Amino acid sequence: VRSWWGWGNRDSVVDPAGAARLVGPYLPLDGEITPIPGVPELRPPRVTPPSGDIWSDDPWQRAAHTHGKAFRDVVRNLRGELANPPDLVCFPRGEADVVQILEWAYQSGVAVVPFGGGTSVVGGVELRDPDQTFVSLDLTGMDTILEVDEVSLAMRSQAGILGPSIQDGLRPKGLALRHFPQSFEFSTLGGWIATRSGGHFATGPTHIDDFIESLRVITPVGISESLRVPASGAGPSPDRLFLGSEGALGIITEAWVRVQRAPAFRASASVRFEDLGHSVLATREVAQSGLMPSNCRLLDPLEAMLAAGVTDGAAVLLLAFESADHPVEVALERAVEICRGHGGIRLEQRAQASWRDSFLKAPYLRDALARLGVVIETFETACTWSAFPTLHEAVLAAVNPAIVTCRFTHVYPDGPAPYFTVYATARRGAEIETWDELKARASEALLANGGTITHHHAVGRDHVPWYLRQTPQPLRQMLRAAKAAIDPRHLLNPGVLGID
Ligand SMILES: Cc1cc2nc3c(=O)[nH]c(=O)nc-3n(C[C@H](O)[C@H](O)[C@H](O)COP(=O)(O)OP(=O)(O)OC[C@H]3O[C@@H](n4cnc5c(N)ncnc54)[C@H](O)[C@@H]3O)c2cc1C
């Protein structure tokens, strides 16, 4: 059973007492534990749905569709602050339902917020105008793999399918979609496309963009379906505008995605470095070597201690290679050799396994810490290798005195994608304000030092001020024009991307 207020499954909740033992030595705690909340009383629905059994005004459903899954969402849920719940939730069973819902919404002036897994961390599924009636359009009933082209290695699927169902559907054919965001278990193909999500492979095809062959999108002015081809130079790509459109330009109902033969060869190693500077140089050389490791995750010393059990103050680079076609030991050995050239020493201990385990448990732990009153949240960016040292220092200074860890989630020949986790204490009741202040300071530091406001968490509503500043003005005009042409009444997820 899913949790309405926090991450994942109700049964997997982490005991805050255990979490307190973990962070107690580093952060002062007041010993209070916020209880798991019941569904609070919600504002009554302000719209009457058309007849049909796809609509729900059930309070649990409305509560579960009010916020995404960021720290500030969890804290508001814990406090019972659900100021603007959807008036209704609807569960289309197929494209015909989606078309009807949009027609009804357009006639009634009701906004539509598409909802995949609801794992947005940027306010993407939360409408913030209290005067605008709206429905949450939950696509998880549209979860069927419709076709697999084993010759061309591609799959056609409905957009509401969750990560594990894709895996289960492809496994018997020896195939896999090489896309594993940390939220994989609870997020959907459509959500990944709408947010341009990043998978956890460090190099090579890993963003959902890399896998899209064609898209089918329902818009208020008609259905858009792109040609299924491996590549096309015919003008601007029709899929480009929908990738990252966050529900503001249409409802993605289906996609053809590229799949791969499941890997048969794997090899991995962890390498320790005395200091972060040398580990960054080594990681850059690996990223520029053409070796294309599947994992190339650099953990700074604090992250290595908290997430990989390496407690001697070393920075750690987790390296892994995989292939469906050929052994990968030679590639791994060469990557380790590059690291050695920068003072890296191969670790015997299983840092890789500890890291994977804590990676999967992290969101549950975050909720437990939120119940203890700890401010814990992440933000991420990408920058060039030349910009990284200054950006890193500026971010640390910006969030001081909070505790902050840094890892690289992805590395490219021209730069890394640094991912920061912040731990801080706040006065009870001021956790969100404390986080918002830290986040604003960090965001300023990112933009001032050559970073993007997000590498893979999307724009949503929370990143709009910085997104608008980093985006060229003609593009903003084009996006606003596209929105006006496709959604003239501005009823599709109004507020995201700042283009209304
Ligand atoms: C613990 C945790 C870990 C995460 N790890 C990662 C990660 O590794 N990589 C990463 O990229 N992100 C990550 N995220 C962020 C989030 O999981 C991604 O943005 C994900 O792609 C959202 O998918 P979803 O199905 O949950 O979409 P939702 O959260 O439901 O929606 C996200 C946005 O897309 C729109 N949308 C959803 N479905 C559709 C559709 N079919 N058509 C049109 N618009 C739609 C929504 O309106 C909203 O604006 C993480 C989040 C959490 C909480």
The ligand as a Tripos MOL2 file, in Angstrom:
@<TRIPOS>MOLECULE
LIG
   53    58     1     0     0
SMALL
NO_CHARGES

@<TRIPOS>ATOM
      1 C1         13.3700   10.0980   -4.0920 C.3       1 LIG1
      2 C2         13.3500   10.6800   -5.4750 C.ar      1 LIG1
      3 C3         14.3370   10.3220   -6.3690 C.ar      1 LIG1
      4 C4         14.3470   10.8660   -7.6480 C.ar      1 LIG1
      5 N1         15.3190   10.4700   -8.5180 N.ar      1 LIG1
      6 C5         15.3500   10.9840   -9.7600 C.ar      1 LIG1
      7 C6         16.3550   10.5930  -10.6810 C.ar      1 LIG1
      8 O1         17.2090    9.7610  -10.3910 O.2       1 LIG1
      9 N2         16.3280   11.1470  -11.9110 N.ar      1 LIG1
     10 C7         15.3860   12.0610  -12.2660 C.ar      1 LIG1
     11 O2         15.4050   12.5160  -13.3900 O.2       1 LIG1
     12 N3         14.4290   12.4550  -11.4070 N.ar      1 LIG1
     13 C8         14.3730   11.9470  -10.1780 C.ar      1 LIG1
     14 N4         13.3920   12.3260   -9.3010 N.ar      1 LIG1
     15 C9         12.3500   13.2750   -9.7390 C.3       1 LIG1
     16 C10        11.1340   12.5600  -10.3840 C.3       1 LIG1
     17 O3         11.0840   11.2150   -9.9860 O.3       1 LIG1
     18 C11        11.2110   12.6530  -11.8950 C.3       1 LIG1
     19 O4         10.9930   13.9940  -12.2730 O.3       1 LIG1
     20 C12        10.2430   11.7370  -12.6420 C.3       1 LIG1
     21 O5         10.5290   11.7940  -14.0050 O.3       1 LIG1
     22 C13         8.7880   12.0760  -12.4160 C.3       1 LIG1
     23 O6          7.9920   11.0220  -12.9320 O.3       1 LIG1
     24 P1          6.5130   10.7990  -12.4020 P.3       1 LIG1
     25 O7          5.8910    9.7230  -13.2020 O.co2     1 LIG1
     26 O8          6.5070   10.6210  -10.9420 O.co2     1 LIG1
     27 O9          5.8520   12.1870  -12.7880 O.3       1 LIG1
     28 P2          5.0100   13.1850  -11.8920 P.3       1 LIG1
     29 O10         5.7760   13.5880  -10.7060 O.co2     1 LIG1
     30 O11         3.6570   12.6390  -11.6900 O.co2     1 LIG1
     31 O12         4.9190   14.4150  -12.8860 O.3       1 LIG1
     32 C14         6.0460   15.1950  -13.1950 C.3       1 LIG1
     33 C15         5.6570   16.2730  -14.2060 C.3       1 LIG1
     34 O13         5.3160   15.6680  -15.4440 O.3       1 LIG1
     35 C16         3.9470   15.9080  -15.7810 C.3       1 LIG1
     36 N5          3.4400   14.6320  -16.3330 N.ar      1 LIG1
     37 C17         3.4380   13.4200  -15.7290 C.ar      1 LIG1
     38 N6          2.9590   12.4890  -16.5800 N.ar      1 LIG1
     39 C18         2.6470   13.1300  -17.7340 C.ar      1 LIG1
     40 C19         2.1080   12.7230  -18.9870 C.ar      1 LIG1
     41 N7          1.8110   11.4520  -19.2500 N.pl3     1 LIG1
     42 N8          1.9040   13.6690  -19.9390 N.ar      1 LIG1
     43 C20         2.2250   14.9690  -19.7010 C.ar      1 LIG1
     44 N9          2.7360   15.4070  -18.5500 N.ar      1 LIG1
     45 C21         2.9570   14.4970  -17.5750 C.ar      1 LIG1
     46 C22         3.2930   16.3490  -14.4860 C.3       1 LIG1
     47 O14         2.1850   17.1860  -14.7070 O.3       1 LIG1
     48 C23         4.4350   17.0670  -13.7890 C.3       1 LIG1
     49 O15         4.5670   18.3690  -14.2800 O.3       1 LIG1
     50 C24        13.3470   11.7920   -8.0230 C.ar      1 LIG1
     51 C25        12.3400   12.1310   -7.1120 C.ar      1 LIG1
     52 C26        12.3440   11.5890   -5.8450 C.ar      1 LIG1
     53 C27        11.2620   11.9680   -4.8870 C.3       1 LIG1
@<TRIPOS>BOND
     1     1     2 1
     2     2     3 ar
     3     2    52 ar
     4     3     4 ar
     5     4     5 ar
     6     4    50 ar
     7     5     6 ar
     8     6     7 ar
     9     6    13 1
    10     7     8 2
    11     7     9 ar
    12     9    10 ar
    13    10    11 2
    14    10    12 ar
    15    12    13 ar
    16    13    14 ar
    17    14    15 1
    18    14    50 ar
    19    15    16 1
    20    16    17 1
    21    16    18 1
    22    18    19 1
    23    18    20 1
    24    20    21 1
    25    20    22 1
    26    22    23 1
    27    23    24 1
    28    24    25 2
    29    24    26 1
    30    24    27 1
    31    27    28 1
    32    28    29 2
    33    28    30 1
    34    28    31 1
    35    31    32 1
    36    32    33 1
    37    33    34 1
    38    33    48 1
    39    34    35 1
    40    35    36 1
    41    35    46 1
    42    36    37 ar
    43    36    45 ar
    44    37    38 ar
    45    38    39 ar
    46    39    40 ar
    47    39    45 ar
    48    40    41 1
    49    40    42 ar
    50    42    43 ar
    51    43    44 ar
    52    44    45 ar
    53    46    47 1
    54    46    48 1
    55    48    49 1
    56    50    51 ar
    57    51    52 ar
    58    52    53 1
@<TRIPOS>SUBSTRUCTURE
     1 LIG1         1 GROUP 0 **** ****
